[in-house]
Amino acid sequence: MNEKTRYLVGVVTLSLRGGSPVQRPILNHAIECKLPSKEFGLYACYESHDDAICSYMQDTLHRFHTFKDISSLR
């Protein structure tokens, strides 16, 4: 799962890095949204969760929710 997710993020990042100067902020915003969701998924797969891991998971969820709405960039 980790390897598949890593490739997916790589492909999404490479495909979204182009674009015109007008599109670039929206595409970068989409990348910033995808990375925390990948991290959260990896943390969720841990066999046990201590306070530090739960804190990391909360941070990734906060970053995801910060960047999930790209409609605000238009």
C-alpha positions as CSV (number, residue, x, y, z in Angstrom):
1,M,0.0,0.0,0.0
2,N,2.8,2.4,0.9
3,E,4.6,1.8,-2.4
4,K,1.3,2.3,-4.4
5,T,0.6,5.5,-2.6
6,R,4.1,6.8,-3.2
7,Y,3.8,6.2,-6.9
8,L,0.4,7.8,-7.0
9,V,1.7,10.9,-5.3
10,G,4.6,11.0,-7.6
11,V,2.4,10.8,-10.7
12,V,0.0,13.3,-9.4
13,T,2.8,15.7,-8.5
14,L,4.5,15.4,-11.9
15,S,1.3,15.8,-13.8
16,L,0.2,18.8,-11.8
17,R,3.5,20.7,-11.8
18,G,3.0,22.1,-15.3
19,G,0.2,24.4,-16.4
20,S,0.0,28.0,-17.1
21,P,1.0,30.7,-14.6
22,V,-2.8,31.1,-13.9
23,Q,-3.2,27.4,-13.2
24,R,-0.1,26.9,-11.2
25,P,-1.4,28.1,-7.8
26,I,-4.4,25.8,-8.1
27,L,-2.3,22.8,-9.1
28,N,0.2,23.5,-6.3
29,H,-2.8,23.7,-3.9
30,A,-4.0,20.3,-5.1
31,I,-0.6,18.8,-4.4
32,E,-0.5,20.3,-0.9
33,C,-3.9,18.6,-0.3
34,K,-2.8,15.1,-1.6
35,L,0.4,14.8,0.5
36,P,-1.3,15.0,4.0
37,S,-3.9,12.5,2.9
38,K,-1.0,10.1,2.0
39,E,0.7,10.7,5.3
40,F,-2.5,10.1,7.2
41,G,-3.1,6.8,5.5
42,L,0.4,5.7,6.4
43,Y,-0.1,6.6,10.0
44,A,-3.4,4.8,10.1
45,C,-1.8,1.6,9.1
46,Y,0.5,1.5,12.2
47,E,-0.3,-1.4,14.5
48,S,-0.4,0.9,17.5
49,H,-0.9,4.6,18.0
50,D,0.8,6.5,20.8
51,D,0.2,10.2,21.6
52,A,2.9,11.3,19.2
53,I,1.4,9.4,16.3
54,C,-2.1,10.7,17.1
55,S,-0.6,14.2,17.1
56,Y,0.9,13.6,13.7
57,M,-2.4,12.3,12.4
58,Q,-4.2,15.4,13.7
59,D,-1.6,17.6,12.0
60,T,-2.0,15.9,8.7
61,L,-5.8,16.1,8.9
62,H,-5.5,19.8,9.7
63,R,-3.2,20.3,6.7
64,F,-5.6,18.3,4.5
65,H,-8.6,20.4,5.5
66,T,-6.7,23.6,5.0
67,F,-6.0,22.7,1.4
68,K,-9.0,20.6,0.4
69,D,-11.1,23.4,-1.0
70,I,-9.4,24.7,-4.2
71,S,-12.6,26.6,-5.3
72,S,-11.5,29.4,-3.0
73,L,-8.5,30.1,-5.4
74,R,-10.6,31.1,-8.4
